[in-house]
Amino acid sequence: MSKKLMRSGLIVSSMTLVSRVLGLVRDVVVANLMGAGAAADVFFLANKIPNFLRRLFAEGAFAQAFVPVLADYYHNRPDEVKQLLARVSGTLGTIITVVTLLGVIGSPVLAALFGTGWFIDWLNDAPGGEKFELASLMLKITFPYLWFITLTALSGAILNTLGRFAVAAFTPVFLNVAIIGCALLLAPQLARPELALAWGVFLGGLIQFLFQIPFLYRSNMLVRPRWGWNDPGVVKIRTLMIPAMFGVSVSQINLLFDTIIASFLMTGSISWLYYSDRLLEFPLGLFGIAIATVILPALSQNKAEGDPSQFASTMDWGVRSVLLVGIPAMLGLMVLAQPMLMVLFMRGEFTVEHSQMASMSLLAYASGLLSFMLVKVLAPGYYARQDTKTPVRYGIIAMVANMGFNIILAIPFGYVGLALATAASATLNAGLLYRGLVKQQVYQVSHHSLSLIAKMMVAGVIMAATVAYASPAEAQWLAWDFAERAMWLFTYIALGGATYVLSLLVMGIRPRHLRTA
């Protein structure tokens, strides 16, 4: 099991690496085109809303509810798998079609809801009212992405359950390619270049949807959708999915709260939060989400086979794995926050001031990186056992706490306070999830893992201190040209990685210690 999980994790991480690198290239192109001005704020809002709903209807809540049920069917009722897939695809497809149509028609309402500050300006004929009008238009273009990506997530969940992780992990590459292509080729032809980015989102969703169909066909899993609201399997999935929509999407809901409040703050706040969040998403997607993706089917199989010891062992492996990479990633982001932003985005409309402002929110977000990763790994411990009520209760607590943190921290610290509030609520959520697993006697971190984690923390501190000591001041980074900045940034990242690995080896950690006990 350990070798299989590690191999699957490496496959997902490798494919995700390609996608994340292209995602950073996409953000570089967007930053060069729009910087962190009003148009950038509007595009990020128009892109964030369908992406948020994607987590509720698709990759987040749906996958967490669907995969355990599908695994149960494969293990206990293999003859009924295709019927389940037909009913699920027909029911989900119908619902998401209605939601998408309502979203396109009601785009002004969504723009007013999530960009309240802009809507108030529009009502009062203030300059910010233009953002509301542009957001309404862009949402009509970007919202259909929700339809494409929901069905893409359904097919990806099926392929993941079959052990074909690479296809679903590689699929997001096409979204990045579409946005980059539209930004470079279509934007120069339009009076409003930001609309080209919106069309890139639409086109990217369509390509992702079409890409996975041949793989479903080859796996003999391409079925004719049928409505099945009352089908027992569908009933079980939607019963699990409704509370999971809250439990698995807490961090996304918190980010949306940040966006609503940021619409009242200075121009650029949404963009600074976006660029810093994008850097945070790189290690989170590359390692945290990748590990969570491969352990959910494994945990679901452990549960179906009635093997609680293997279930706990798989959970322990997941926690060790994300902390192994999460600790240096968190500290590295903190130490090299502004240099990373300068190398990736500081060109065109993205200025030195933008890199300074975004680096502060990146520091705040990075403080919660380990918590974000642990939530991704601990939540499947509930969903694999088809327990969605417990994590939703914890999710609501974390959400309410985030609102309180926003009020407390946003007033003195502005947009940085919003990032700090999100990190704090994620930490609370991770703590509650872990405590719940311990109380239910499902999982507790082993002594073996505790010893390894302590050594990882020590190695991480040594790494951070080494890089901080070696890295020059901001003035030197500014004095270098782009090539020199990039070269030195990679040098310091390599130095940090080498220091971390060497420290672990000196403390006696070997690859065999990281395998499932």
C-alpha positions in Angstrom: 0.0 0.0 0.0 2.8 2.4 0.9 4.6 2.0 -2.5 1.3 2.3 -4.4 0.3 5.5 -2.5 3.8 7.0 -3.1 3.7 6.1 -6.8 0.2 7.6 -7.2 1.2 10.7 -5.2 4.3 11.2 -7.4 2.2 10.9 -10.5 -0.4 13.4 -9.3 2.4 15.8 -8.1 4.2 15.6 -11.4 1.1 16.3 -13.4 0.1 19.0 -11.0 3.6 20.5 -11.2 3.2 21.0 -15.0 -0.2 22.6 -14.3 1.1 24.9 -11.5 4.1 26.0 -13.5 1.8 27.0 -16.4 -0.5 28.6 -13.9 2.4 30.8 -12.7 3.2 31.6 -16.4 -0.5 32.5 -16.8 -0.3 34.8 -13.8 2.8 36.4 -15.1 1.0 37.2 -18.4 -2.0 38.5 -16.6 0.2 40.7 -14.3 2.0 42.0 -17.3 -1.3 42.8 -19.1 -3.2 44.3 -16.2 -1.0 44.7 -13.1 -3.0 45.2 -9.9 -5.4 47.9 -11.1 -9.2 48.1 -11.4 -9.5 45.8 -14.4 -7.4 43.1 -12.6 -9.6 43.3 -9.5 -12.7 42.8 -11.7 -11.2 39.8 -13.6 -10.1 38.1 -10.4 -13.6 38.6 -8.9 -15.3 37.3 -12.1 -13.0 34.3 -12.1 -13.3 33.6 -8.4 -17.1 33.2 -8.3 -17.4 30.2 -10.7 -14.3 28.7 -9.2 -15.8 28.9 -5.7 -19.0 27.2 -7.0 -16.7 24.6 -8.7 -15.4 23.6 -5.3 -19.0 23.2 -4.0 -20.4 21.3 -7.0 -17.4 19.7 -8.4 -13.8 19.0 -7.1 -14.5 19.6 -3.5 -17.8 18.5 -2.0 -18.9 16.3 -4.9 -15.7 14.3 -5.1 -15.6 13.8 -1.3 -19.2 12.4 -1.4 -19.0 10.5 -4.7 -15.7 8.6 -4.4 -16.5 6.7 -1.2 -19.9 5.7 -2.7 -18.3 4.7 -6.0 -15.6 2.7 -4.2 -18.3 0.9 -2.2 -20.2 0.0 -5.4 -16.9 -1.3 -7.0 -16.2 -3.5 -3.9 -19.7 -4.8 -3.2 -21.9 -4.2 -6.2 -19.7 -4.1 -9.4 -22.7 -4.9 -11.7 -24.4 -1.7 -10.7 -21.5 0.7 -11.3 -22.6 1.8 -14.8 -26.2 2.4 -13.6 -24.9 4.6 -10.8 -22.7 6.6 -13.2 -25.6 7.2 -15.6 -27.9 8.4 -12.8 -25.2 10.6 -11.2 -24.1 12.2 -14.4 -27.7 12.9 -15.5 -28.8 14.3 -12.2 -25.7 16.4 -11.6 -25.7 17.6 -15.2 -29.3 18.8 -15.0 -28.8 20.6 -11.8 -25.6 22.3 -12.9 -27.2 23.4 -16.2 -29.9 25.2 -14.3 -27.4 26.8 -11.9 -25.3 27.9 -14.9 -28.2 29.5 -16.7 -29.3 31.3 -13.5 -25.7 32.5 -13.0 -25.4 33.9 -16.5 -28.8 35.6 -16.4 -28.3 36.9 -12.8 -24.7 38.0 -13.2 -25.5 41.6 -12.0 -26.9 40.1 -8.8 -23.8 38.1 -8.3 -21.6 41.1 -9.0 -23.5 43.1 -6.5 -23.4 40.3 -3.9 -19.6 39.6 -4.1 -18.5 43.2 -5.1 -20.8 45.0 -2.7 -18.4 48.0 -2.5 -18.5 48.4 -6.3 -22.3 48.1 -6.4 -22.7 50.9 -3.8 -20.4 53.1 -5.9 -22.5 52.3 -8.9 -25.7 53.3 -7.1 -24.1 56.6 -6.1 -22.6 57.3 -9.5 -19.1 57.1 -8.0 -16.0 56.1 -10.1 -16.0 52.6 -8.7 -19.3 51.9 -10.4 -17.5 51.0 -13.6 -16.0 48.0 -11.8 -19.6 46.7 -11.1 -20.6 47.1 -14.7 -17.5 45.3 -16.0 -17.9 42.5 -13.4 -21.5 41.9 -14.5 -20.3 41.6 -18.2 -17.3 39.3 -17.4 -19.4 37.0 -15.2 -21.7 36.2 -18.2 -18.6 35.0 -20.0 -16.8 33.1 -17.2 -19.8 31.6 -15.4 -20.3 28.7 -18.0 -16.9 27.5 -16.9 -18.8 26.0 -13.9 -20.8 23.7 -16.2 -17.7 22.4 -18.0 -15.6 21.9 -14.9 -18.3 20.2 -12.9 -18.7 17.4 -15.5 -14.9 17.4 -15.9 -14.6 16.7 -12.1 -17.1 13.9 -12.4 -15.1 12.1 -15.0 -11.9 12.9 -13.1 -13.3 11.3 -10.0 -14.2 8.2 -12.0 -10.7 7.9 -13.4 -9.1 8.5 -10.0 -11.2 5.6 -8.6 -9.9 3.4 -11.4 -6.3 4.5 -10.4 -5.8 6.7 -13.5 -4.7 9.7 -11.6 -2.5 11.3 -14.3 -5.4 12.3 -16.6 -7.4 14.3 -14.0 -4.2 15.9 -12.7 -3.0 17.0 -16.1 -6.4 18.4 -17.2 -6.0 21.9 -15.6 -3.1 22.5 -18.0 -5.6 23.3 -20.7 -7.2 26.1 -18.7 -3.8 27.8 -18.3 -2.9 27.3 -22.0 -6.3 28.8 -23.0 -5.9 31.9 -20.8 -2.3 32.5 -21.9 -3.3 32.1 -25.6 -6.2 34.5 -25.3 -4.1 37.0 -23.4 -1.4 37.0 -26.0 -3.5 36.6 -29.2 -6.9 38.0 -28.5 -6.3 40.8 -26.0 -4.4 43.0 -28.4 -7.5 42.9 -30.7 -10.0 44.1 -28.1 -10.7 47.5 -26.8 -11.1 45.9 -23.3 -8.2 43.4 -23.0 -9.5 41.9 -19.8 -12.4 40.4 -21.7 -9.9 38.2 -23.6 -9.0 36.6 -20.2 -12.7 35.9 -19.5 -13.0 34.2 -22.9 -9.9 32.2 -22.0 -11.6 30.9 -18.9 -14.6 29.8 -21.0 -12.5 28.2 -23.7 -10.3 26.4 -21.1 -13.3 24.9 -19.4 -14.6 23.6 -22.8 -11.3 22.0 -23.7 -10.9 20.3 -20.2 -14.4 18.8 -20.6 -13.7 17.4 -24.1 -10.2 16.1 -23.1 -11.4 13.5 -20.6 -14.1 12.0 -22.7 -11.8 9.6 -24.7 -10.3 8.3 -21.5 -13.7 7.5 -20.1 -14.6 5.7 -23.4 -11.4 3.6 -23.2 -12.1 2.7 -19.6 -15.6 1.6 -20.7 -17.1 4.1 -18.3 -18.8 6.5 -20.8 -22.5 6.2 -20.2 -25.7 7.9 -21.3 -26.8 10.3 -18.6 -30.2 9.7 -17.0 -32.2 11.6 -14.4 -32.0 9.7 -11.1 -32.9 12.0 -8.2 -34.4 9.1 -6.2 -31.9 6.4 -7.2 -30.4 4.9 -4.0 -26.8 5.7 -5.0 -27.7 9.3 -5.9 -29.7 9.8 -2.7 -26.6 8.6 -0.7 -24.3 10.9 -2.7 -26.5 14.0 -2.3 -27.1 13.3 1.3 -23.3 13.2 1.9 -22.7 16.1 -0.5 -24.9 18.7 1.0 -23.1 19.0 4.3 -19.8 18.4 2.5 -20.4 21.5 0.5 -19.6 23.4 3.7 -17.1 21.2 5.3 -14.7 20.9 2.3 -15.1 24.5 1.0 -14.5 26.5 4.2 -11.3 27.9 2.9 -12.9 29.0 -0.3 -15.8 30.6 1.5 -13.3 32.4 3.7 -11.5 33.7 0.6 -14.8 35.0 -0.8 -15.5 36.8 2.5 -12.1 38.4 2.0 -13.0 39.5 -1.5 -16.3 41.1 -0.3 -14.5 43.1 2.4 -11.6 43.9 0.1 -14.1 45.5 -2.4 -14.4 48.3 0.3 -10.6 48.7 0.6 -8.2 50.5 -1.6 -7.9 49.6 -5.3 -5.4 46.8 -5.7 -6.4 44.9 -2.5 -8.2 42.1 -4.3 -5.3 41.8 -6.8 -2.6 41.7 -4.0 -4.5 39.0 -2.2 -4.9 37.1 -5.5 -1.2 37.2 -6.4 -0.1 36.1 -3.0 -2.8 33.4 -2.8 -1.5 32.1 -6.2 1.9 31.5 -4.8 0.4 29.8 -1.7 -1.7 27.6 -4.0 1.5 26.3 -5.7 2.8 24.1 -2.8 -0.8 23.5 -1.6 -1.9 22.0 -4.9 1.4 20.3 -5.7 1.6 18.4 -2.4 -1.5 19.0 -0.1 -4.2 18.4 -2.7 -2.1 15.7 -4.5 -1.8 13.7 -1.3 -5.4 14.2 -0.5 -6.4 13.0 -4.0 -4.6 9.7 -3.7 -5.5 8.8 -0.1 -9.3 9.3 -0.5 -9.7 6.2 -2.7 -7.3 4.3 -0.5 -9.1 5.3 2.7 -12.5 4.4 1.1 -11.1 1.0 0.2 -9.7 0.5 3.7 -13.2 1.3 5.0 -15.0 -1.0 2.6 -12.6 -3.8 3.6 -13.2 -3.2 7.3 -9.5 -2.5 8.0 -9.2 0.2 10.7 -5.5 -0.3 11.4 -4.6 0.2 7.7 -7.0 3.2 7.6 -5.1 4.8 10.5 -1.8 3.9 8.9 -2.8 5.6 5.6 -3.9 8.7 7.5 -0.5 8.8 9.3 1.3 8.5 6.0 -0.7 11.4 4.6 0.0 13.7 7.5 3.8 12.9 7.4 3.9 13.4 3.7 2.3 16.9 3.6 4.3 18.1 6.6 7.6 16.9 5.0 7.1 19.3 2.2 4.8 21.8 3.8 7.2 22.9 6.5 10.0 24.0 4.2 7.4 25.4 1.7 5.8 27.6 4.4 9.1 28.9 5.7 10.5 29.4 2.2 7.5 31.5 1.2 8.0 33.7 4.3 11.7 34.3 3.8 11.6 34.8 0.0 8.1 36.4 -0.3 9.0 39.6 -2.1 11.8 38.2 -4.3 9.4 35.6 -5.6 6.8 38.2 -6.4 9.4 40.4 -8.1 10.8 37.6 -10.3 7.4 36.3 -11.3 5.3 39.4 -11.7 7.3 42.6 -11.6 7.0 43.8 -15.2 4.6 45.7 -17.3 1.8 47.1 -15.1 3.0 45.3 -12.0 5.3 47.6 -10.1 7.7 47.5 -7.2 5.0 48.8 -4.9 2.7 46.0 -6.0 5.4 43.4 -5.1 5.8 45.1 -1.6 2.1 45.1 -0.9 1.5 41.5 -2.2 4.5 40.2 -0.2 2.8 41.3 3.1 -0.4 39.4 2.3 1.8 36.4 1.2 3.5 36.4 4.6 0.1 36.3 6.3 -1.3 33.5 4.0 1.9 31.5 4.4 1.5 31.3 8.1 -1.5 29.1 7.5 -0.1 26.9 4.8 0.4 23.8 7.1 -3.2 24.2 8.3 -4.5 24.4 4.7 -2.6 21.2 3.9 -3.7 19.3 7.0 -7.4 20.2 6.3 -7.0 18.6 2.9 -5.6 15.4 4.4 -7.7 15.1 7.6 -11.1 15.8 5.9 -10.9 12.6 3.8 -10.7 10.7 7.1 -14.3 11.6 7.6 -15.6 11.4 4.0 -14.1 8.0 3.4 -16.2 6.8 6.3 -19.2 8.7 4.8 -19.3 11.0 7.8 -20.1 14.5 6.5 -21.9 15.9 9.5 -18.9 16.2 11.7 -16.6 18.2 9.3 -19.5 20.5 8.4 -20.0 21.4 12.0 -16.3 22.2 12.3 -16.5 24.1 9.1 -19.3 26.3 10.3 -17.3 27.1 13.5 -14.3 28.0 11.4 -16.4 30.1 9.1 -18.0 32.1 11.9 -14.5 32.5 13.5 -13.2 33.8 10.2 -15.9 36.5 10.1 -14.9 37.6 13.6 -11.2 37.5 12.7 -11.9 39.6 9.6 -13.6 42.3 11.7 -10.8 42.3 14.3 -7.9 42.2 11.9 -9.1 44.1 8.8 -9.6 47.4 10.6 -6.0 47.8 11.8 -4.2 45.8 9.0 -6.5 46.2 6.0 -6.1 43.5 3.3 -3.2 41.9 5.3 -5.6 41.4 8.1 -8.0 39.5 5.8 -5.1 37.1 4.9 -4.3 36.6 8.6 -7.9 35.9 9.4 -8.1 33.2 6.6 -4.9 31.6 8.0 -6.2 31.6 11.6 -9.6 30.1 10.6 -7.8 27.3 8.6 -5.7 26.5 11.7 -8.9 26.3 13.8 -10.5 24.0 11.2 -7.5 21.7 11.1 -7.4 21.5 14.9 -11.0 20.6 15.1 -10.8 18.0 12.4 -7.8 16.3 14.2 -9.5 16.4 17.6 -12.6 14.9 16.1 -10.7 11.9 14.6 -8.9 11.4 18.0 -12.2 11.5 19.9 -13.8 9.0 17.5 -10.7 6.7 17.9 -10.2 6.7 14.2 -6.7 8.3 14.0 -4.1 9.8 16.2 -0.6 10.8 15.1 1.8 8.0 15.9 4.9 8.4 18.1 6.9 7.5 15.0 5.4 10.4 13.1 5.7 12.9 16.0 9.4 12.2 16.2 9.8 12.8 12.4 7.7 16.0 12.5 9.8 17.4 15.3 13.0 16.8 13.3 11.3 18.3 10.2 10.6 21.5 12.2 14.2 21.7 13.4 15.4 21.2 9.8 13.0 23.8 8.5 14.2 26.4 11.0 17.8 25.8 10.1 16.9 26.1 6.4 15.0 29.4 6.9 17.8 30.9 9.0 20.4 29.9 6.4 18.4 31.5 3.5 17.5 34.6 5.5 21.2 35.1 6.4 22.4 34.6 2.8 19.6 36.6 1.0 20.4 40.3 0.3 18.3 43.4 1.2 15.5 44.7 -1.1 17.7 47.3 -2.6 20.0 44.7 -4.0 17.1 42.7 -5.5 16.0 45.9 -7.2 19.5 46.7 -8.5 19.6 43.4 -10.3 18.0 42.9 -13.7 15.4 40.2 -14.3 18.0 37.5 -15.3 20.1 38.2 -12.2 17.0 38.2 -9.9 15.8 34.9 -11.3 19.3 33.3 -11.1 19.7 34.3 -7.4 16.2 33.3 -6.5 16.7 29.8 -7.8 20.1 29.8 -6.1 18.5 30.6 -2.7 15.7 28.1 -3.2 18.3 25.4 -4.1 20.3 26.4 -1.0 17.3 26.1 1.2 16.3 22.7 -0.3 19.8 21.4 0.2 20.1 22.7 3.7 16.7 21.1 4.6 17.5 17.7 3.2 21.0 17.7 4.7 19.6 18.6 8.1 17.2 15.7 7.9 19.9 13.3 6.9 22.1 14.5 9.8 19.3 13.9 12.2 19.0 10.4 10.9 15.9 10.5 8.7 15.9 8.2 5.7 13.3 7.5 3.0 12.2 4.3 4.7 11.1 6.3 7.7 8.5 8.1 5.7 6.7 5.0 4.4 3.5 3.7 5.9 4.3 2.1 9.2 
